[in-house]
Each structure stands twice: as structure tokens, then as C-alpha cells.
């Protein structure tokens, strides 16, 4: 899942009522990787930890725990959001 906060933020993520462990990658507006964190499920009704980045970020990507590397999200990685691949097609076959 991709989160776009529309501007820099220091928001934290928590795992309340989440059944599966997740990994999260935070990215700056420039697309630069800010941090990577593994997050554990929290089924308790209170006191779930908040996972934060060490500095402001604009985008966050959550995936099943341990799969960021298979997506190429490693130290030095950059992302690009938008472009023609994200534009709905208006062409119809037929």
C-alpha cells in the first residue's frame, strides 16, 4: 500500500488490529529512501507502539514483512510517483 501525505510529515504508523507483520519504507518528496522499519502486529486494545521515521517524509510504502528488498527497496533506492503508467487509459478496443 502506498501512502501519499501530500507534503512532508513526521506521522507515525501503528499496527492496532493488524494480523500480519509488515515492513514500511519512508520516502522524501524527492523520492529518496528515508528509512525502513519492520512492524509487528498489535492485537492489544491499547499501548500499540508507533513506528516513525528518523526525519520527515512524504510517501510510505507498506508491504508484507521482509519483502521490501525483493521490490528493489534497499539503501540508496529512490521512487518516482506518477507519470504515464499511473494515468488511466481512455483507449478502448473494438
N, C-alpha and C positions, 0 to 999 in steps of 0.2 A: 504494500500500500504506500502510495506517495502522498505526503502532506506538503502543501504549499501555504505558508503563513502569509504570503503577500508582502512581507517585509521582515527584516531581521527580528529575531526573538530569542529569548532565553527560556522559553517554556519547557517544562519537564513532561515526561511521559510516565504513566504508571500502568500497572498490569492488573488492576482490580477486575476480578471475574474473567480473566483471560486464562484459557485452559492449556495453551501450548506456549513453550518458551519462544521468544522472538529475539532477533537481532535488529538493532536500529543503527542507521548511518545518518549523521547530520551533515548537511552541506551548506556552505555560504552562498550568498546571492551570485557570486562569481562562478559557482559550480565546484569550487574546491572542497574536498573532503575535510570536515572539521573533526569528526570523531566517530568511533564505532563502539557500541556497547551491547553486551548480551543482557537480556532482561528475563527474569524468571516469573512464572505465574504467581499470582497473589489471589487466593480464594478467600482470604480473611475479609471480614466486613469493615475492618479499619486497619490503619497503620501500614498500608502498602507503600513501599519505597517509591520515590520519584527519581527517574533517570534523567539527568541533564547533560548537556554538552559543556565543555570547558570554556566556550566562548559563543557569542551569538551565531545563529544560523538562520536560514530561510526555509530550507527544504529538509524533510526527513523521509527516509525510506525504511519501512518495517518489512521483514521477511522472516520465514521460519529460522529459528536459531541455527547458526552455522552455515548459512547459505550465501552470505554476502560475497565471499571470495569467489564462488562459482559464477557470480554476476559481474565479476571484474572490479568489485568494490574493495580495493586494497589501498594501503598507503600510497599517496600520490594520485589517486583516482580523481576524476572530475566528471560531473554530469552536465548534460545540456537538456533543458526542458523546453518543449515546444517545437516549432518547425513544421514542415510539411507532413511529417509522419504522424503528427498529432492533429491534423486538420481533417474533419470529416469529409469524406468523398461525396460529391454530388453527382458523379457519373453513374448512370445505370446501364446495365447490359440489356440488350434486347432490341 
